[in-house]
Structure formats: structure tokens, C-alpha cells
Amino acid sequence: MAMTMNGEVQLAAPREAVWEKLNDPAVLKACIPGCEELERTDDGGFRATAKMKVGPVSARFKGKVTLSDLDPPNGYKISGEGEGGVAGFAKGGAVVKLAEKDGGTLLSYEVEAQIGGKLAQLGQRLINGTAKKLADEFFANFAKAVQG
């Protein structure tokens, strides 16, 4: 099952500060809902573990995250894949762009993801609703982290 999502968030911080936080594993770990572990790897990416609940299915996903198309402080592409055992798998990516706006920074994102296994059987509406909720939660947490 494939899904796409996009959005934007206005942050009251300079673009360079937002860029720095987008690349800080401690900040990302604190902002990602259900994230239990996020460590930088030698190849410039991250190893991650996150616990997620989608409807009746709970799973602990272990996976890797890669940053590419780095264009400081304008944006990057973040890609990841995670394995959740019997619950299934998730993989996808997001293009993140930063632009100066209204004395702060406008962060825009476009996400594409694929899921399979038990999760994919839950239905598009439940999956999309959960994905939107997780994205909203991440960006609310990230806005707090950036704005101190």
C-alpha cells in the first residue's frame, strides 16, 4: 500500500538554526513519536527503533534512515525503512525544504511511503489518519524544540 502526504510549518527561528536541529539526532529522537533509539551511523545516516501503534496493531520497528541531496541550509531528502516483525514493514522518504519567511523559516515537506504486511490490511483511511497524526505530532514537537 502506498501513500503520499505533504504540508508546511512556519517556525519562529532562523533557517540555519532549523537546519542544525533537523540534523541533530538528540532533537530528532525527542521529536519522533514513539522513538526509543536514534543513533548516527558511520555513513552519515541513522539507526532507529520506534514503537508504533496503528489501530489494533502495535509493533516495534527497527530500521535505518539515510539523508541525501543535502543542500544546507535549504533542505534534504530523508529516506528510511523499518521492519516490524509480523506487523510488516514500512519504507519511504520525505523531501524537506526550508525557506526564509516572515522573519522565521517555512519548512515544507512531501512524504511518500509504502507499507506491507499486517499493517497494510488495516485499510487506507486508518493508515492515512495515523500517518497524519504522527506527522502533526512530530512537527509540533519540532517547533517547540526549535523555538526553545
PAPAKE-137857 format. One line per field, with one value per residue (C-alpha): x, y, z; residue number from 0. Coordinates in steps of 0.5 Angstrom, whole numbers, plus 500, padded with zeros to 3 digits. Layout:
<atoms>
px <- c(X; ...)
py <- c(Y; ...)
pz <- c(Z; ...)
pos <- c(NUM; ...)
</atoms>
This chain:
<atoms>
px <- c(500; 503; 501; 503; 503; 505; 505; 508; 510; 512; 518; 520; 527; 533; 534; 541; 538; 532; 538; 542; 536; 534; 541; 541; 540; 538; 533; 530; 530; 526; 521; 519; 513; 515; 522; 526; 533; 537; 544; 548; 552; 559; 555; 552; 545; 542; 540; 533; 528; 521; 515; 508; 501; 497; 489; 490; 497; 503; 510; 517; 520; 528; 531; 536; 535; 539; 540; 541; 541; 544; 543; 545; 541; 536; 534; 535; 532; 531; 529; 528; 526; 524; 522; 516; 516; 509; 506; 510; 515; 515; 519; 519; 522; 521; 524; 524; 525; 527; 525; 526; 519; 516; 523; 523; 523; 518; 519; 515; 515; 513; 513; 512; 511; 510; 508; 506; 504; 499; 499; 497; 491; 488; 486; 488; 484; 487; 494; 493; 490; 495; 501; 498; 497; 505; 507; 503; 506; 513; 512; 509; 515; 520; 517; 518; 525; 527; 524; 527)
py <- c(500; 507; 514; 521; 527; 534; 540; 546; 549; 556; 556; 563; 561; 563; 558; 556; 554; 550; 546; 545; 542; 538; 534; 533; 526; 528; 533; 528; 523; 527; 530; 523; 520; 513; 514; 510; 510; 514; 514; 517; 511; 512; 513; 520; 516; 514; 507; 508; 504; 506; 504; 505; 503; 503; 502; 495; 493; 495; 494; 496; 498; 497; 501; 506; 513; 516; 523; 525; 531; 535; 543; 547; 551; 550; 542; 535; 528; 524; 516; 510; 503; 499; 492; 491; 483; 480; 487; 488; 494; 501; 505; 511; 518; 526; 532; 537; 545; 551; 558; 565; 567; 573; 573; 566; 559; 556; 548; 545; 537; 532; 525; 518; 512; 504; 499; 492; 486; 486; 494; 494; 490; 496; 500; 506; 511; 508; 509; 516; 518; 515; 518; 525; 525; 522; 528; 533; 531; 531; 538; 540; 537; 540; 547; 547; 544; 550; 556; 553)
pz <- c(500; 498; 501; 500; 504; 505; 509; 512; 518; 520; 525; 529; 528; 523; 517; 520; 527; 524; 519; 525; 529; 523; 523; 531; 533; 540; 537; 532; 537; 542; 537; 533; 536; 540; 538; 543; 540; 534; 533; 528; 524; 520; 513; 516; 517; 523; 526; 529; 534; 535; 538; 534; 535; 529; 530; 534; 531; 536; 533; 535; 528; 527; 521; 518; 516; 510; 509; 502; 497; 502; 501; 507; 510; 504; 505; 504; 503; 508; 507; 511; 512; 518; 520; 525; 525; 524; 524; 517; 514; 512; 508; 505; 504; 505; 501; 507; 504; 508; 506; 510; 511; 516; 520; 521; 517; 513; 513; 507; 506; 502; 504; 500; 504; 503; 508; 508; 512; 517; 517; 510; 512; 516; 511; 507; 512; 518; 516; 513; 519; 523; 519; 519; 527; 527; 522; 526; 533; 530; 527; 534; 538; 533; 533; 541; 540; 535; 539; 545)
pos <- c(0; 1; 2; 3; 4; 5; 6; 7; 8; 9; 10; 11; 12; 13; 14; 15; 16; 17; 18; 19; 20; 21; 22; 23; 24; 25; 26; 27; 28; 29; 30; 31; 32; 33; 34; 35; 36; 37; 38; 39; 40; 41; 42; 43; 44; 45; 46; 47; 48; 49; 50; 51; 52; 53; 54; 55; 56; 57; 58; 59; 60; 61; 62; 63; 64; 65; 66; 67; 68; 69; 70; 71; 72; 73; 74; 75; 76; 77; 78; 79; 80; 81; 82; 83; 84; 85; 86; 87; 88; 89; 90; 91; 92; 93; 94; 95; 96; 97; 98; 99; 100; 101; 102; 103; 104; 105; 106; 107; 108; 109; 110; 111; 112; 113; 114; 115; 116; 117; 118; 119; 120; 121; 122; 123; 124; 125; 126; 127; 128; 129; 130; 131; 132; 133; 134; 135; 136; 137; 138; 139; 140; 141; 142; 143; 144; 145; 146; 147)
</atoms>
